[in-house]
Amino acid sequence: MTDPSVPDEEPSSKHRRSGERRPDAPLESPSTGRLDPPDWDTFRATCHQVVDEMVERFQHQAEGPVWTPIPAETRERLAGPLASGPQELDQVLDRVRTDVLPFTLGNTHPRFFGWVHGSGTPAGALAEFLAGTMNANTGGRDHAPILVEEQLMGWVRETFGFPDEATGMVVSGTSMATIVGLAVARHGATEGRARNQGTPGIGVAGAEGRLVGYATADGHQSIRDAFSLLGLGADALRPVPMKADGSMDPEALGRLAAQDRADGLVPFAVVATSGSVTCGAMDDLVRIREVADAHGIWMHVDAAFGAAARLSPALAPRLEGIERADSLAFDFHKWFHAPYEAGCVLVRDGELHRATFGGRADYLTSLDEGPAAGETWPCDLGPELSRGFRAFKVWFTLQHLGAEAIGASAETNVRQAGYLARRVRREAELELLAPADLNIVCLRYRPAVDEDEPFAETLSARELNALNREILLELHTRGLAIPSPIRRGDAFGLRVCLCNHRTREADLDLLVSAVLELGRSLVPVA
Ligand SMILES: *Cc1c(COP(=O)(O)O)cnc(C)c1O
């Protein structure tokens, strides 16, 4: 019998936990080091080849369709399990060439007009590659990547007229930036109690002391999501009526806030929008600021794509008042053309920002110098600890292209939207579904039956919607152009968002011709 209190010198393999090393086994195995290339020269040659293909793709993409249907075999291959063992680099690249590269969404193509997608730049792609080699973790500590991000934030502060004390960072996108901005607003409104105790009045609709905030019905979905995530409840986001141009009615905001306060609720934040996703409406930030001040509420600005207008002297006045926001959220991956993903949050009151998220665990203690130094780390400003080097591609793109070129490109898009809107107004068979004052044009096809009465009701509202749905689907599946679907009230239409620096006038002409031709060929005959 063995004494159970004395452990076996060498437990039988049956009892050894998997991964546990036999005491006599060598420390390294034959496959050790296999995670780096076995032959650097071969690797280098493959890299050069990939770079050539990448440049080729950028150069010639406009010649192909915007979008190509994904063949069933491709779907099947991508749905199966991953290969169990290692494969040669070339083998993996071949899979990429056959199954991935040909079937991307098309947002780098000049005729991609859907949603609000960025079209990227070749320089940005190069930056992504470089960032991959550094594999920086920018959660904190003292290294150049942190300084690069801080330099970029300095530029952001200056560009948007924020004070030096304002703090910010690069986040995944405007959705995350809005969560961060509103978290700071909530922290301020509850004098810090929300961080540990949650939000007063939670769970009881209309409860005394419940925090409520404001945005228009055209405000982005991510605002509601932020209210949900922050425990305020999406119902605590109250819709402010809009003016005819789709912007927030600041006077209505004032009335709502006053009424809510009288009802025992606590108005704490308004989310103004600079560039609404529906039609590019720009809120009157100067007036909203005044109303917000009168009611003691935080002004968060969602300028997801609209922020780029600040880089154009002609468009910048539309963002007047943005410099007085308490927090600002916008994207570098939309109208700034940096590769996905990169958004930005900037908070005027840096101290409040740090108080909202700061306070580090023991294992993240800073040292006075060396790699563990640094007073404020990006992880003190948001919920993320490990963070990639998202700032790099933005910094790189701005350094290389210059802010002026990015602003000029936005200006071109606005002129193109004006051109498209004029064409729509001129064509008897097309109509605008929303104001088109910035870079977004919502339109639909509507058959003209009679020269003298072009808008005669020939189709029911349902038929008209079905027809436009079909037109859009044909545009998409034939790879001609990609507007996105939009509903305006009961009307279904095509939404053309021009934030693509590759789009040319000829692309818009092609779109209009295609819509007219498809409309005429698809219209049901009575
Ligand atoms: C795209 C967009 C968002 C969300 O930004 P993400 O980068 O997708 O998270 C918010 N607001 C507006 C107006 C947008 O266009």
Ligand as a Chemical Component Dictionary entry (heavy atoms), coordinates in Angstrom:
data_LIG
# 
_chem_comp.id                   LIG 
_chem_comp.type                 NON-POLYMER 
_chem_comp.pdbx_formal_charge   0 
_chem_comp.three_letter_code    LIG 
# 
loop_
_chem_comp_atom.comp_id 
_chem_comp_atom.atom_id 
_chem_comp_atom.alt_atom_id 
_chem_comp_atom.type_symbol 
_chem_comp_atom.charge 
_chem_comp_atom.model_Cartn_x 
_chem_comp_atom.model_Cartn_y 
_chem_comp_atom.model_Cartn_z 
_chem_comp_atom.pdbx_ordinal 
LIG C1 C1 C 0 -22.079 55.222 -38.545 1  
LIG C2 C2 C 0 -22.774 56.101 -37.596 2  
LIG C3 C3 C 0 -22.771 55.820 -36.221 3  
LIG C4 C4 C 0 -22.165 54.572 -35.664 4  
LIG O1 O1 O 0 -20.783 54.588 -35.874 5  
LIG P1 P1 P 0 -19.938 53.232 -35.915 6  
LIG O2 O2 O 0 -18.586 53.681 -36.315 7  
LIG O3 O3 O 0 -20.590 52.365 -36.952 8  
LIG O4 O4 O 0 -19.984 52.630 -34.574 9  
LIG C5 C5 C 0 -23.380 56.730 -35.376 10 
LIG N1 N1 N 0 -23.963 57.842 -35.853 11 
LIG C6 C6 C 0 -24.001 58.144 -37.163 12 
LIG C7 C7 C 0 -24.650 59.414 -37.613 13 
LIG C8 C8 C 0 -23.405 57.279 -38.081 14 
LIG O5 O5 O 0 -23.418 57.571 -39.389 15 
# 
loop_
_chem_comp_bond.comp_id 
_chem_comp_bond.atom_id_1 
_chem_comp_bond.atom_id_2 
_chem_comp_bond.value_order 
_chem_comp_bond.pdbx_ordinal 
LIG C1 C2 SING 1  
LIG C2 C3 SING 2  
LIG C2 C8 DOUB 3  
LIG C3 C4 SING 4  
LIG C3 C5 DOUB 5  
LIG C4 O1 SING 6  
LIG O1 P1 SING 7  
LIG P1 O2 DOUB 8  
LIG P1 O3 SING 9  
LIG P1 O4 SING 10 
LIG C5 N1 SING 11 
LIG N1 C6 DOUB 12 
LIG C6 C7 SING 13 
LIG C6 C8 SING 14 
LIG C8 O5 SING 15 
# 
